[in-house]
């Protein structure tokens, strides 16, 4: 490592979240808290059927209700107003509904209560159609079609990949395992429910306050909606208030946002639509269920020879970013461990279920569940220690994987070591107790899934050494403002509290592709660092004249600008800034910087180095299985990650803890239960959200590899915490009681059934 | 002129104010409209006496009132918390009051009504002292002292200036006139009354929404108040809401702002203090009354030989920027017309009256009233035509005045011509009708009265050619956002509506010294232009590669980037921006620029070129005097100005019309009547505000001299409209009925008395 943490003043420090006190004191303003003058309240009416034709809608009673300002149906939505990744989803449906979640009408009224009452007064006559809810059945030739105008329920997607020669490699393998895994619907369970407030100014420019992870892309979506409404050449300002969690749920725009826009324009007043918890469960998106077929093999020494995977994803009735998760699944499939021959086919299939969205890990947890379960099975078959097989096949610095991922820094081995150090993997645990391990690879240096993977930063300093940074990056609770503040403070020799980070307002903040793919620390961090370096150079240039030394000799620390070793040549930064400001031809210090990483879009060959660097990790679990009840208790959990550099270990641990707890829920309890397209458990209790009460003791060893491209060496680490949790648990259960559960979540019932089957 | 208006697409166009519709629809949010969660309402108790000792204050009943959260007296104000130019004014007074306006207590309560009730419950015992209300008497040796710890009521100010040799010049003059003029108290009469809302975050950082013209300097003041409160190293964010007029009234921070801060900190809640109209009259500041002694002479050809002036200014009980107006008075005294020998003494004198503040023109209207009245008297004495004497002595391009002002462009002659063209100056008007003329010089290119006269701008473009500009400049209704938008749009080949101007938020906007001295168009305009040019160069550089031509050949117009004469080499700006963004190593276009004009602070010798350029003007009035009632009717008014370049003639005319109407009120009707320190007419009717109903037909010929340093040649023109109005009217009255009124306002009573005296 080129620099150790002791070289830093602010980076690497456990600085509590800068907005913690505001939030703890109840002063943070969430969308629920914002009230604009004259604001109306919108509500949405959803379909009564999973699949039906709309024969007739009568809104007359709703329109007549006192306090109602507007009622909209599909007829009021401009033809070209469509949402989603392939723009197949109008915000209110016309003529036909394809899922229970489909919007059929909306109202704006002077209170939420009146709006609700108005919804109840809308009379709709439906003609029910046969629904299709199983993606594998939906793929069959004679299956009913979710969208009649398409010839198949299978989306046209390019995921049919073959690197190397899998057939040949399989033949030459010493050991091969093959299996089928399935994962369930889960949802993000953001504690802050969704909402938006739209308002137009006198010139038909739109301001929308909305819970989003993608202010710049949402701005584009809304501009397109405005165009569809006939409002050309207008401005859209997206302001993201403080939000209570994102986890990928806010990577697309939602019907409620576009409906708020339509209502606000019709009423000429601000219109707020805010979800309650039931609506949050039913009308926001999920991590889609997957059916995963995996076959992989190794030679007699345990070296992986090939990996052949096939995925079927339930897309739901419409298409959002969930349909693009196969591209992230490709990453672990092609690149978790060294494996030269890879085959991968993925199919996203329309059903009459709720449509899916991005969620933390973005396909990686699903794929890794299969891969890492299968790795243990392969190790057992080959008679190789399960830690050893991972060491043998570990990724290494300098590798280029079949997909074309270029591994720069790689701490996977150290992560495996860290897990092994904490838990016993010798099979000598007490009865019913077992340990499991699973590794991960994830993008850690951006992810080019859009034309630009960039982020801008603007920085200005005042006369005293305080800094305002406008970042394109979006904080959604993860603490990006701390990270930016610490990076800028480190570069300029200031304290984190000297840095004010302004984010989430498209009028003010430069463009950014969004808070996804664990990219914010790396990309927004590099953008802010770039701006700080420019400002630093300007200060050095000014100080260079003042001190009569070359600019590069001038350093910054503890709010002092100085030439090391020359006590005469030193000045408090504030004084220097004032000198620069109040001299003839004076200036204030400002800079802007746009950072677009040098990563690649996957081209037609579906190859490319999608990220500047990759994060690695290994998770270890120690569980106890109650053989009478099937209940799994997690006794210990170790989550070791190669993070490049921990800008703030406290926040990093927070990310890891949160990720692991989310992963444990995924592994053990959480599931959106869906019956014929209808969500049956729209509440935290029946959803079985893993809560603080369920959380276990987690150790989170931090491996620092000082990535050459990361800001101060950092990689992104937002998602990895939840990626290999389920297989680590599944592997531990197998170690404990010898049953392998291949279907998430691993409920006591499934364990009991498996135990019964094993003991029969 | 190097460029004519037809060379421009956006500059020179009559584009209505960009915020006009918002304001007309009642959607603009003034301080009165802003309500923050949990907000309390503050009110201030003022002194019952012009001069008294405070013997005892009992706040117990107020504290006990239900709904009251805090009661403050002078005892609660930190010792070092002082306001004003020489920091002589604590926001709440302790022990002693020196004017009726002195604050003695303040409360915060859950409603304004309860706050008012609480004030009524505060019991104060005073011991009245002798007050001094006449500044000339206050200068006498045995006068009572306003501030006992000072040895004199006369402020220590440097205004004792002698350029050339006045004594010699006087002896050599062919004609000399000498007189005494007086001007009254007037006040700004902003339609939006004053107010502020202060709130602290959990870390004791302050946000203050306040009606100010100086966000950056106010931030500094508030930082100092925080320091005085023991809150070191904190952040202050100043947000200026939309305000209903400034006119100089908001160039300093006021007691109510600091009191709101104290209350907000004590209550840990947002506290709003908003003035009603009576409070606005009584507790905001005035244009100070002046007593002006002037002597000037000319040779037998009418060429000015010397000017000798002495000013006495009523400073009131405390010191704000009003005390610095002598430095602006110096400008016309030294530099209106060519005059080589100048003597000038000014004294600001403490009295127990209300303290004075900056007001549009900043001393220039007072000085010009005397100078231009005296010019007519001198012309008459010398037997020279009053237009002719002005032409003889007119400033000319290339001059350097005794004070050191460097006259770059000068359209004074054209202004005089324009006035002469519109009105008859041959003395042949009908009986009781007369014409008058008066000229002006004013700073038109900034005014260095502070360490920096600079302004910053940050500019960012989106993917479609829309621009956000963050300016340090402060709009207070004058339309700065239009000016910035037009300048940036012109430079980048866009429409004004493509430019979003963000101002008046210190977190977002770069530093600026404030909206004063008619500097915003020039200084903020140049800053925005500088940023636009930087962005333009970046686009040119990118397009240069694309088109394979040198960057400087690439032009911008109508949202097109093109090489003139080569139709192949042309691309819509939006498309080019997207190309730049979505290419490898892509970037968004951003730039920052700080412009500090190359003007000078007056040093110890009280010489220096305080502005980069100067605006000139000549006003002409045609009045009819009713000899029975003394009433003066303004029949016609011409206000010709050398504006360099009219960026927006519509807004420019608005500035001139508004200035002239303000000047007419100053000339004819408006006065704050003060009796023994007490304001007697705190309402628009008794103050006799010149209203729309009283406005006269005004012609505003625009003289364009294309200033070399101005943005697209523009000079500042915010203040001049009200500068020479009073002498133009006074001169017209003299022309009409042969009486010269030397005391403003020229009420019917004064005219009648003068007519009677003349006819006796």
Interface residues (C-beta under 8 A of the other chain):
Chain A: X21 X22 X24 X25 X27 X29 X33 X37 X201 X202 X203 X220 X223 X233 X235 X451 X452 X454 X456 X458 X460 X462 X463 X464 X466 X468 X470 X497 X500 X502 X507 X508 X510 X511 X581 X582 X584 X585 X586 X587 X588 X590 X591 X592 X594 X596 X598
Chain B: X21 X22 X24 X25 X27 X29 X33 X37 X201 X202 X203 X220 X223 X233 X235 X451 X452 X454 X456 X458 X460 X462 X463 X464 X466 X468 X470 X497 X500 X502 X507 X508 X510 X511 X581 X582 X584 X585 X586 X587 X588 X590 X591 X592 X594 X596 X598
